[in-house]
Amino acid sequence: MSIQKSDLPTEVKQTLAIIPELSGSYQYFDKDGEIIYVGKAKNLKKRVYSYFNKNHDSPKLRVMVPQIAKIQFIVTDSEVEALILESHLIKKHKPKYNVLLKDDKKFPYFVITEEEYPRIIVARKSNKNKIKGKYFGPYTDSRAMYSTLDLIKKLFPLKQCKNPKFKDRPCLYYHIGRCMAPCQRMISPDDYKNILKNVELFLTGKQKELVDALKKEMEKYAAAEEFEKAARYRDSWMDVQKTMEHQKVVFENTSINQDIIAVYNESNLFVVSLLQIRQGRLTDKKDFEFSNTEGNLSNESEVLTTFLKEYYTMASEFDIPNTVVIPRLLDKEDIELYAKWLETTASKKVKITDTPTKRNLELLNLAQKNAKFYFEKVKLQKLTEIQRDYNEVGSYIQEKLGLSKFPYVVECFDISHIQGTNTVASMVTFENGLPKKSRYRKFKVKSTESKPDDFKSLQEVVERRYFGKLTESIPMPDLIIIDGGKGQLSSVMEIFEAHNFHPDVVSLAKRLEEVFKPHESNPVVFPINSPALYFFQRIRDEAHRFAITFHRQLRGKKATESVLDEIKGLSKENKEILMKEFKDVKKISQASFEQLKEKIHTRAAKAVYNFFNPNVQVE
């Protein structure tokens, strides 16, 4: 999509004529005067012009650019200053096309309040003007956060009540050891400040320093024969040590503080997992789900850069580590830019690295696993929502696509091949919004053995499914979905029309998640965050998974047949055992005679070993 400059609003054309080739931040307004997007650039002119000169594949830009009625910009002295300014403007105006964490009201924080004797409470960042104090966070798991709060109140006897319960005596919290009754002046301001320092050490993950501080206080009061106070510090010291024992040691070096960030993307849904390492220990994990509202997200690198900006803008300076480890998604200039910005935000040296050292790769893989697990959780929630509300979802799909009946049973087809070899197709069935695996089918495609042709493959498969023997055992669906664009749909329609068959059938093009109907050039576009679109993506992805699995089985079988079948005396059962144990033919060929003999009988092992090692024969 590109827009002719003659079609642009007058204000936009005037701004484009004067915008300089300098660093800064730019803001896009809609016709109602609302800021819809804030960006930053090293070269404002080049960056802003790119929105109006390029053919955009991004769903966000296809929707956003036609809405731009006015442009403003602010020049800065450097790109780092532009990044800082962009971050502040996003937090202030919350433009709808700036994505991810703009709605940070949902994330809770710990706050050490600004009072004569401060308390620790849970608050939202939106209350920052109402509740003054030091903010620690954000936290994404509220249940874990409140468990941590209970532990803090057990470890550190801070003031519990905003106002005293009684005028002349301490309340119950004092008698159970959960408060030092500062409201009755039963603790000195200096002693109370020491407790607060320990709380801050705990919240910033500095458990080693906290243990040392608690031990020092314990020994001080023991030497002064104030045994009650010494016992209280002893109990806290032992509890913190127990907490540390449950944390995974990642580095022997206890000065290492890192955040490890992984991005996972599937079905147009993005998940970011962040592992916090403080003083060499894995202390916390945070997961963030980003629904692609308004089609704002284009790719994983865009998610990562936006996450870096918005998460660390939300985070207090106490929560910014010395090193941030990221996957290899950004170029060197962007990494340097965001590192400088973090240094400015945290007032200390901060390094961002994507260097694939052995330890970094191990930690990134761990973060990626956590992101995948979190995605599965989110996916399950969405599937549950679809199942619960499928009457509503199905009715919406029926109305949006103009279907002749409610899509209770839906079949979806996908083709899989590698350079035209072993072409296969899958058919998966969803019933009432959920997989019906007993009606899944897989097909070996015969018509395209010499040359890959997805169109012919689809034609063969739908011919076999809807006009062959399968019609006797499987009832007709209410809706047919073809994985692909207009071309795939047209090829299938040729078969249906030749048989005078008129089912409800559509195709789903993956690039922009557009749904095409027969003989219509313009696609039907579902809202990017709608359950209906997620249902289409889910059945398409399931068809793809099922086809790929079948294709891999055939490839593995073919590889086995082409090599292992040449070995005389090797039975079919032994071939299957070897493939199951060694996974592929290459590993079988590299195995020793002893390793082979452990899996299959001696005579067969000898035949296999001698076949792959003709110069070193076993007698």
C-alpha positions as CSV (number, residue, x, y, z in Angstrom):
1,M,0.0,0.0,0.0
2,S,1.3,3.4,-0.9
3,I,-0.4,6.8,-0.7
4,Q,0.0,9.4,-3.4
5,K,1.2,12.7,-2.0
6,S,-1.6,14.5,-3.9
7,D,-4.1,12.5,-1.7
8,L,-2.5,13.7,1.6
9,P,-4.1,16.2,3.8
10,T,-2.7,19.8,3.4
11,E,-1.2,19.9,6.9
12,V,0.6,16.6,6.3
13,K,2.1,17.9,3.0
14,Q,3.2,21.2,4.6
15,T,5.0,19.3,7.4
16,L,6.7,16.9,4.9
17,A,8.0,20.0,3.1
18,I,9.8,21.3,6.1
19,I,10.8,18.3,8.2
20,P,14.6,18.3,8.7
21,E,17.2,15.5,8.4
22,L,17.9,15.6,12.1
23,S,17.2,13.3,15.0
24,G,14.0,13.7,17.0
25,S,10.5,12.4,17.8
26,Y,7.5,12.6,15.5
27,Q,3.8,12.4,16.4
28,Y,0.9,11.4,14.1
29,F,-2.6,12.8,14.7
30,D,-6.0,11.7,13.4
31,K,-8.8,14.0,12.1
32,D,-10.1,14.4,15.7
33,G,-6.8,15.7,16.9
34,E,-5.9,12.6,18.9
35,I,-2.3,11.4,18.8
36,I,-2.4,7.9,17.3
37,Y,1.3,7.1,17.0
38,V,4.6,8.4,18.4
39,G,8.0,7.4,16.9
40,K,11.6,8.4,17.0
41,A,14.2,8.7,14.3
42,K,17.9,9.4,13.7
43,N,16.8,11.1,10.5
44,L,13.3,12.5,10.8
45,K,12.8,13.3,7.2
46,K,13.9,9.9,5.9
47,R,11.8,8.1,8.5
48,V,8.6,10.0,8.1
49,Y,8.8,10.0,4.3
50,S,9.1,6.2,4.4
51,Y,5.5,5.9,5.7
52,F,4.2,7.5,2.5
53,N,6.6,6.1,-0.1
54,K,6.7,2.4,0.6
55,N,4.4,-0.5,-0.2
56,H,3.7,-1.7,3.3
57,D,3.1,-5.3,4.2
58,S,2.5,-4.4,7.9
59,P,-1.2,-4.6,8.8
60,K,-0.6,-1.8,11.3
61,L,0.6,0.6,8.6
62,R,-2.1,-0.4,6.1
63,V,-4.7,0.7,8.7
64,M,-2.8,3.6,10.4
65,V,-1.3,5.6,7.5
66,P,-4.7,6.6,5.9
67,Q,-5.7,8.0,9.3
68,I,-2.8,10.4,9.6
69,A,-4.3,14.0,9.3
70,K,-1.5,15.9,10.9
71,I,2.2,15.5,11.8
72,Q,4.2,17.2,14.5
73,F,7.9,16.7,15.3
74,I,10.4,17.7,18.0
75,V,14.1,17.9,17.1
76,T,16.7,16.5,19.6
77,D,20.5,16.6,19.8
78,S,20.9,12.9,19.6
79,E,19.0,9.7,18.8
80,V,19.2,8.7,22.5
81,E,17.4,11.9,23.5
82,A,14.8,11.1,20.8
83,L,14.3,7.7,22.3
84,I,13.9,9.2,25.8
85,L,11.4,11.8,24.5
86,E,9.5,9.1,22.5
87,S,9.2,7.0,25.7
88,H,7.8,9.9,27.7
89,L,5.3,10.9,25.0
90,I,4.0,7.3,24.7
91,K,3.5,7.1,28.5
92,K,1.8,10.5,28.5
93,H,-0.6,10.1,25.5
94,K,-0.9,6.3,25.2
95,P,-1.4,6.3,21.4
96,K,-3.4,3.4,20.1
97,Y,-0.8,2.3,17.6
98,N,2.0,2.2,20.1
99,V,1.7,-1.3,21.4
100,L,2.5,-3.7,24.2
101,L,2.8,-2.3,27.7
102,K,1.0,1.0,27.3
103,D,-1.7,-0.2,29.7
104,D,0.6,-0.6,32.7
105,K,-2.3,0.1,35.1
106,K,-2.8,-3.6,35.4
107,F,0.7,-4.3,36.7
108,P,1.1,-4.0,40.5
109,Y,4.2,-2.6,42.2
110,F,5.6,-2.7,45.7
111,V,5.8,0.8,47.2
112,I,7.8,1.9,50.2
113,T,5.7,4.9,51.2
114,E,6.9,8.4,52.0
115,E,6.0,8.7,55.7
116,E,7.9,9.4,58.9
117,Y,7.8,5.6,59.4
118,P,7.2,4.1,55.9
119,R,5.1,1.1,55.2
120,I,5.3,-1.4,52.3
121,I,2.1,-1.6,50.2
122,V,0.9,-2.8,46.8
123,A,-0.2,-0.2,44.3
124,R,-0.7,0.4,40.6
125,K,1.6,2.8,38.7
126,S,-1.5,4.9,37.9
127,N,-1.7,5.9,41.6
128,K,1.8,7.4,41.5
129,N,0.5,10.9,41.9
130,K,-1.6,9.8,44.9
131,I,0.9,7.5,46.6
132,K,4.3,8.9,47.0
133,G,7.3,6.6,47.6
134,K,9.8,4.2,46.0
135,Y,8.3,1.9,43.5
136,F,9.6,-1.6,42.9
137,G,8.3,-3.7,40.0
138,P,6.3,-4.2,37.8
139,Y,5.1,-7.7,38.9
140,T,3.1,-9.8,36.5
141,D,2.0,-12.6,38.9
142,S,-0.2,-11.1,41.6
143,R,-0.4,-14.3,43.6
144,A,3.3,-14.6,43.8
145,M,3.6,-10.9,44.6
146,Y,1.2,-11.2,47.7
147,S,3.1,-14.3,48.8
148,T,6.3,-12.2,48.7
149,L,4.5,-9.5,50.7
150,D,3.6,-12.0,53.4
151,L,7.3,-13.1,53.5
152,I,8.5,-9.5,53.7
153,K,6.1,-8.7,56.6
154,K,7.4,-11.9,58.4
155,L,11.0,-11.0,57.8
156,F,10.8,-7.2,58.5
157,P,8.6,-5.8,61.3
158,L,7.5,-2.6,59.4
159,K,4.6,-0.5,60.4
160,Q,1.4,-2.2,59.3
161,C,-1.3,0.4,59.8
162,K,-1.6,3.8,58.2
163,N,-3.1,5.3,61.4
164,P,-2.6,4.0,65.0
165,K,-5.3,1.7,66.3
166,F,-4.9,2.9,69.8
167,K,-3.7,6.2,71.4
168,D,-1.7,4.8,74.3
169,R,-0.7,1.2,73.4
170,P,0.5,-0.9,70.5
171,C,-1.8,-3.1,68.5
172,L,-1.9,-6.9,68.0
173,Y,0.8,-6.7,65.2
174,Y,3.4,-5.6,67.9
175,H,2.5,-8.5,70.2
176,I,2.9,-11.1,67.4
177,G,6.3,-9.7,66.3
178,R,5.0,-8.2,63.0
179,C,5.6,-4.5,63.9
180,M,7.9,-2.5,66.2
181,A,5.1,-0.1,67.2
182,P,6.7,3.1,65.8
183,C,3.3,4.8,66.4
184,Q,4.1,4.5,70.1
185,R,7.8,5.5,69.6
186,M,9.0,2.0,70.7
187,I,11.7,2.0,68.0
188,S,14.1,4.8,67.1
189,P,14.1,6.4,63.7
190,D,17.7,5.1,63.0
191,D,16.7,1.5,63.8
192,Y,13.7,1.8,61.6
193,K,15.8,3.1,58.8
194,N,18.0,0.0,59.1
195,I,15.0,-2.2,58.6
196,L,13.9,-0.3,55.6
197,K,17.4,-0.7,54.0
198,N,17.1,-4.4,54.5
199,V,13.7,-4.4,52.8
200,E,15.1,-2.5,49.8
201,L,18.0,-5.1,49.6
202,F,15.4,-7.9,49.5
203,L,13.3,-6.2,46.8
204,T,16.2,-5.6,44.6
205,G,17.4,-9.2,44.8
206,K,20.5,-8.4,46.8
207,Q,20.0,-11.4,49.2
208,K,23.8,-11.9,49.9
209,E,24.1,-8.3,51.0
210,L,20.9,-8.7,53.0
211,V,22.2,-11.8,54.8
212,D,25.5,-10.0,55.7
213,A,23.5,-7.0,57.0
214,L,21.2,-9.2,59.1
215,K,24.1,-11.1,60.6
216,K,25.9,-7.9,61.4
217,E,22.8,-6.6,63.2
218,M,22.3,-9.9,65.0
219,E,25.9,-9.8,66.3
220,K,25.7,-6.2,67.3
221,Y,22.6,-6.7,69.5
222,A,24.0,-10.0,70.9
223,A,27.2,-8.2,71.9
224,A,25.1,-5.5,73.6
225,E,23.1,-8.3,75.4
226,E,19.9,-7.1,73.8
227,F,19.0,-10.7,73.1
228,E,15.3,-10.2,72.1
229,K,16.4,-8.0,69.2
230,A,19.3,-10.3,68.4
231,A,16.8,-13.2,68.2
232,R,14.6,-11.3,65.8
233,Y,17.5,-10.6,63.4
234,R,18.6,-14.2,63.8
235,D,15.2,-15.5,62.7
236,S,15.1,-13.1,59.7
237,W,18.7,-14.1,58.8
238,M,17.7,-17.8,58.8
239,D,14.5,-17.2,56.8
240,V,16.4,-15.3,54.0
241,Q,18.9,-18.1,53.8
242,K,16.1,-20.6,53.3
243,T,14.7,-18.4,50.6
244,M,18.0,-18.3,48.8
245,E,18.3,-22.1,48.9
246,H,15.1,-22.3,46.8
247,Q,16.6,-20.0,44.1
248,K,18.5,-21.6,41.3
249,V,22.2,-20.7,41.2
250,V,23.0,-19.6,37.7
251,F,26.4,-18.0,38.3
252,E,29.0,-18.7,41.0
253,N,29.9,-15.0,40.7
254,T,27.4,-13.3,43.0
255,S,28.0,-9.9,41.5
256,I,26.2,-10.8,38.3
257,N,22.8,-9.1,37.7
258,Q,21.1,-9.8,34.4
259,D,17.7,-9.9,32.6
260,I,17.2,-12.6,30.0
261,I,14.5,-11.8,27.4
262,A,12.9,-14.2,24.9
263,V,10.2,-13.6,22.4
264,Y,7.8,-16.2,21.1
265,N,5.3,-15.8,18.3
266,E,2.6,-18.1,17.0
267,S,-0.8,-17.5,15.5
268,N,-0.3,-13.7,15.4
269,L,0.1,-13.7,19.2
270,F,3.4,-12.6,20.9
271,V,4.7,-13.6,24.3
272,V,7.8,-12.2,26.0
273,S,9.4,-14.0,29.0
274,L,11.9,-12.2,31.2
275,L,14.1,-14.1,33.6
276,Q,15.6,-12.0,36.4
277,I,19.1,-13.0,37.7
278,R,20.3,-11.1,40.7
279,Q,23.5,-11.8,42.5
280,G,24.0,-14.9,40.3
281,R,20.6,-16.4,41.2
282,L,17.4,-16.8,39.2
283,T,15.1,-14.8,41.4
284,D,12.0,-14.1,39.3
285,K,10.2,-14.8,35.9
286,K,7.8,-12.4,34.2
287,D,5.6,-13.2,31.3
288,F,3.8,-10.8,29.0
289,E,1.1,-11.5,26.5
290,F,0.6,-9.1,23.6
291,S,-2.6,-9.4,21.6
292,N,-2.1,-7.8,18.2
293,T,-4.8,-5.1,18.7
294,E,-5.3,-3.0,15.6
295,G,-2.6,-5.1,13.8
296,N,0.1,-3.1,15.6
297,L,2.8,-5.8,15.7
298,S,4.8,-6.8,12.6
299,N,7.5,-9.1,13.8
300,E,9.6,-10.3,16.7
301,S,12.2,-7.5,16.4
302,E,9.5,-4.8,16.6
303,V,8.1,-6.5,19.7
304,L,11.5,-6.7,21.3
305,T,12.4,-3.0,20.7
306,T,9.0,-1.9,21.9
307,F,9.2,-4.1,25.0
308,L,12.6,-2.8,25.9
309,K,11.4,0.8,25.8
310,E,8.1,0.3,27.6
311,Y,9.1,-2.3,30.2
312,Y,12.2,-0.4,31.4
313,T,10.3,2.9,31.3
314,M,7.8,1.2,33.7
315,A,10.6,-0.4,35.8
316,S,12.1,1.5,38.7
317,E,15.9,2.2,38.5
318,F,16.3,-0.5,41.2
319,D,15.0,-3.1,38.7
320,I,17.3,-2.3,35.8
321,P,20.3,-4.8,35.8
322,N,23.8,-4.4,34.7
323,T,23.3,-6.6,31.6
324,V,20.3,-7.4,29.4
325,V,20.7,-10.6,27.3
326,I,18.5,-10.7,24.1
327,P,18.0,-13.0,21.1
328,R,19.7,-12.0,17.8
329,L,16.9,-9.9,16.4
330,L,18.3,-6.3,16.4
331,D,21.2,-4.7,14.5
332,K,24.3,-3.4,16.3
333,E,23.2,0.2,16.1
334,D,19.9,-0.5,17.8
335,I,21.6,-2.4,20.5
336,E,24.0,0.4,21.2
337,L,21.1,2.9,21.1
338,Y,19.0,1.1,23.7
339,A,22.0,0.5,25.9
340,K,22.8,4.2,26.0
341,W,19.1,4.9,26.8
342,L,19.1,2.4,29.6
343,E,22.3,4.0,31.0
344,T,20.6,7.4,31.1
345,T,17.4,5.9,32.7
346,A,19.3,3.9,35.4
347,S,22.2,6.4,35.9
348,K,24.7,3.5,35.6
349,K,26.5,1.4,33.0
350,V,24.2,-1.0,31.3
351,K,25.1,-3.5,28.6
352,I,22.7,-5.1,26.1
353,T,24.2,-8.2,24.4
354,D,23.1,-10.8,21.9
355,T,26.5,-12.5,21.8
356,P,25.8,-16.2,21.6
357,T,28.1,-17.4,24.3
358,K,27.5,-20.9,25.7
359,R,25.9,-19.4,28.9
360,N,23.9,-16.8,27.1
361,L,22.4,-19.5,24.8
362,E,21.5,-21.7,27.7
363,L,19.7,-18.9,29.5
364,L,18.0,-17.7,26.3
365,N,16.8,-21.3,25.6
366,L,15.5,-21.4,29.2
367,A,13.6,-18.1,28.7
368,Q,12.3,-19.4,25.3
369,K,11.0,-22.5,27.0
370,N,9.2,-20.4,29.6
371,A,7.7,-18.2,26.8
372,K,6.5,-21.3,25.0
373,F,4.9,-22.7,28.1
374,Y,3.2,-19.4,28.8
375,F,2.0,-19.3,25.2
376,E,0.4,-22.7,25.7
377,K,-1.3,-21.5,28.8
378,V,-2.7,-18.4,26.9
379,K,-3.7,-20.6,24.0
380,L,-5.6,-23.0,26.3
381,Q,-7.4,-20.0,27.8
382,K,-8.4,-18.7,24.4
383,L,-9.6,-22.2,23.3
384,T,-11.7,-22.4,26.5
385,E,-13.2,-19.0,25.7
386,I,-14.0,-20.2,22.2
387,Q,-15.6,-23.4,23.4
388,R,-17.6,-21.5,26.0
389,D,-18.7,-18.8,23.6
390,Y,-18.7,-20.8,20.3
391,N,-22.4,-20.0,19.7
392,E,-21.4,-16.4,19.6
393,V,-18.2,-16.9,17.7
394,G,-19.8,-19.2,15.2
395,S,-22.7,-16.8,14.7
396,Y,-20.3,-14.0,14.1
397,I,-18.3,-16.0,11.5
398,Q,-21.6,-17.0,9.8
399,E,-22.7,-13.4,9.6
400,K,-19.3,-12.0,8.6
401,L,-18.8,-14.5,5.8
402,G,-22.4,-14.8,4.7
403,L,-22.5,-18.6,5.3
404,S,-25.6,-20.6,4.5
405,K,-25.5,-22.3,7.9
406,F,-23.9,-22.2,11.3
407,P,-20.3,-23.5,11.1
408,Y,-20.7,-26.3,13.7
409,V,-18.3,-28.7,11.8
410,V,-15.3,-27.1,10.0
411,E,-12.7,-28.9,7.9
412,C,-9.4,-27.4,7.0
413,F,-6.8,-28.5,4.4
414,D,-3.0,-28.0,4.2
415,I,-0.3,-29.1,1.8
416,S,3.3,-30.0,2.8
417,H,6.3,-30.9,0.7
418,I,10.1,-30.2,0.6
419,Q,11.1,-29.2,-3.0
420,G,8.3,-31.3,-4.3
421,T,9.2,-34.6,-2.6
422,N,6.8,-36.6,-0.6
423,T,3.9,-34.2,-1.1
424,V,1.2,-34.8,1.5
425,A,-2.0,-33.1,2.6
426,S,-3.8,-33.0,5.9
427,M,-7.4,-32.5,6.8
428,V,-8.3,-31.6,10.3
429,T,-11.8,-31.2,11.7
430,F,-13.1,-28.9,14.5
431,E,-16.5,-29.5,16.0
432,N,-18.2,-26.8,18.1
433,G,-14.9,-24.9,18.2
434,L,-12.7,-27.8,19.3
435,P,-10.5,-30.4,17.5
436,K,-12.3,-33.6,16.5
437,K,-9.3,-35.9,16.0
438,S,-11.2,-39.0,15.1
439,R,-12.1,-37.1,11.9
440,Y,-8.5,-36.1,11.0
441,R,-7.3,-37.5,7.7
442,K,-3.9,-37.5,5.9
443,F,-3.3,-38.0,2.2
444,K,-0.3,-39.0,0.1
445,V,-0.5,-36.8,-3.0
446,K,0.0,-38.8,-6.2
447,S,-0.5,-36.2,-9.0
448,T,2.5,-34.1,-8.3
449,E,5.3,-36.6,-7.7
450,S,7.6,-35.2,-10.4
451,K,6.9,-31.5,-9.8
452,P,5.5,-29.6,-6.8
453,D,2.2,-27.9,-7.5
454,D,0.0,-26.9,-4.5
455,F,-3.0,-26.1,-6.7
456,K,-3.1,-29.6,-8.3
457,S,-2.4,-31.2,-5.0
458,L,-5.4,-29.4,-3.4
459,Q,-7.5,-30.4,-6.4
460,E,-6.6,-34.1,-6.0
461,V,-7.2,-34.0,-2.2
462,V,-10.7,-32.4,-2.3
463,E,-11.6,-34.7,-5.2
464,R,-10.8,-37.7,-3.0
465,R,-12.4,-36.2,0.1
466,Y,-15.7,-35.0,-1.2
467,F,-16.2,-37.2,-4.3
468,G,-14.6,-40.5,-3.3
469,K,-14.9,-43.2,-0.7
470,L,-14.5,-40.9,2.3
471,T,-18.0,-39.5,1.7
472,E,-19.4,-42.9,2.9
473,S,-17.7,-42.7,6.3
474,I,-17.4,-38.9,7.0
475,P,-20.4,-36.6,6.9
476,M,-20.1,-33.3,5.0
477,P,-18.9,-30.3,7.0
478,D,-20.6,-26.9,7.4
479,L,-17.5,-24.9,6.4
480,I,-14.4,-25.8,4.4
481,I,-11.2,-23.8,4.9
482,I,-8.2,-23.9,2.5
483,D,-4.8,-22.8,3.7
484,G,-3.7,-20.2,1.2
485,G,-4.8,-17.3,-0.9
486,K,-7.0,-16.6,-3.9
487,G,-5.1,-19.0,-6.1
488,Q,-5.5,-22.0,-3.9
489,L,-9.2,-21.2,-3.4
490,S,-9.8,-20.8,-7.2
491,S,-8.2,-24.2,-7.9
492,V,-10.4,-25.9,-5.4
493,M,-13.5,-24.2,-6.7
494,E,-12.8,-25.7,-10.2
495,I,-13.3,-29.1,-8.7
496,F,-16.4,-28.2,-6.8
497,E,-18.0,-26.5,-9.7
498,A,-17.2,-29.4,-12.1
499,H,-19.3,-31.6,-9.7
500,N,-22.0,-28.9,-9.3
501,F,-21.1,-28.9,-5.6
502,H,-21.7,-25.6,-3.7
503,P,-20.4,-25.8,-0.1
504,D,-19.4,-22.9,2.1
505,V,-15.7,-22.6,1.4
506,V,-13.1,-19.9,2.1
507,S,-9.3,-19.6,2.2
508,L,-7.0,-18.1,4.8
509,A,-3.9,-16.2,3.5
510,K,-1.2,-16.3,6.2
511,R,0.8,-13.2,5.3
512,L,-1.9,-10.8,6.4
513,E,-4.4,-13.2,7.9
514,E,-7.1,-12.4,5.3
515,V,-10.1,-14.6,4.5
516,F,-11.0,-14.9,0.8
517,K,-14.4,-16.0,-0.5
518,P,-15.0,-17.6,-3.9
519,H,-15.1,-15.2,-6.9
520,E,-14.5,-12.1,-4.7
521,S,-11.3,-10.1,-5.2
522,N,-11.5,-8.3,-1.9
523,P,-10.8,-10.3,1.3
524,V,-12.9,-10.3,4.5
525,V,-10.8,-8.9,7.3
526,F,-11.6,-10.0,10.8
527,P,-10.6,-7.8,13.8
528,I,-7.0,-8.8,14.6
529,N,-7.8,-9.6,18.3
530,S,-11.1,-11.3,17.7
531,P,-11.9,-14.9,18.9
532,A,-13.2,-15.6,15.3
533,L,-9.8,-14.8,13.8
534,Y,-8.0,-16.8,16.5
535,F,-10.3,-19.8,15.7
536,F,-9.3,-19.6,12.0
537,Q,-5.6,-19.3,12.9
538,R,-5.9,-22.2,15.3
539,I,-7.5,-24.7,12.8
540,R,-5.0,-23.5,10.1
541,D,-2.1,-24.1,12.4
542,E,-3.4,-27.5,13.5
543,A,-3.8,-28.5,9.8
544,H,-0.2,-27.4,9.2
545,R,1.1,-29.3,12.2
546,F,-0.7,-32.4,11.2
547,A,0.6,-32.2,7.6
548,I,4.2,-31.6,8.7
549,T,4.1,-34.5,11.1
550,F,2.9,-36.8,8.4
551,H,5.5,-35.5,6.0
552,R,8.4,-36.1,8.4
553,Q,7.2,-39.6,9.0
554,L,7.3,-40.3,5.2
555,R,10.7,-38.7,4.9
556,G,12.1,-40.8,7.8
557,K,10.5,-43.9,6.3
558,K,11.9,-43.2,2.9
559,A,15.4,-42.6,4.3
560,T,15.2,-45.9,6.1
561,E,14.0,-47.8,3.1
562,S,16.6,-46.3,0.8
563,V,19.6,-47.3,3.0
564,L,18.6,-49.9,5.6
565,D,16.7,-52.0,3.0
566,E,20.0,-52.7,1.3
567,I,21.4,-54.5,4.3
568,K,20.8,-58.3,3.9
569,G,19.5,-60.1,6.9
570,L,18.0,-57.0,8.6
571,S,14.3,-57.5,9.4
572,K,11.6,-54.8,9.3
573,E,11.3,-55.1,13.1
574,N,15.1,-54.5,13.6
575,K,14.9,-51.5,11.2
576,E,12.2,-49.9,13.3
577,I,14.1,-50.6,16.5
578,L,17.2,-48.9,15.2
579,M,15.3,-45.9,13.9
580,K,13.5,-45.5,17.2
581,E,16.8,-45.8,19.3
582,F,19.2,-43.8,17.0
583,K,16.6,-41.4,15.4
584,D,18.3,-41.3,11.9
585,V,20.5,-43.4,9.6
586,K,23.6,-41.2,10.1
587,K,23.7,-42.1,13.8
588,I,23.2,-45.7,13.0
589,S,26.1,-45.6,10.6
590,Q,28.3,-44.1,13.3
591,A,27.3,-46.5,16.1
592,S,29.9,-49.1,17.3
593,F,29.2,-52.8,17.1
594,E,28.7,-52.9,20.9
595,Q,26.1,-50.1,20.7
596,L,24.2,-51.9,17.9
597,K,24.4,-55.2,19.8
598,E,22.7,-53.7,22.8
599,K,19.6,-52.8,20.6
600,I,19.3,-55.8,18.2
601,H,20.5,-59.4,18.2
602,T,24.2,-60.1,17.4
603,R,23.8,-61.4,13.8
604,A,21.8,-58.4,12.7
605,A,24.1,-56.0,14.5
606,K,27.1,-57.5,12.7
607,A,25.3,-57.1,9.4
608,V,24.6,-53.4,10.0
609,Y,28.1,-52.7,11.3
610,N,29.8,-54.4,8.4
611,F,27.6,-52.6,5.9
612,F,28.6,-49.2,7.2
613,N,32.2,-50.1,7.9
614,P,33.5,-52.2,5.0
615,N,37.1,-51.7,5.9
616,V,36.7,-52.8,9.5
617,Q,34.7,-56.1,9.4
618,V,33.4,-57.9,12.5
619,E,33.6,-61.7,12.1
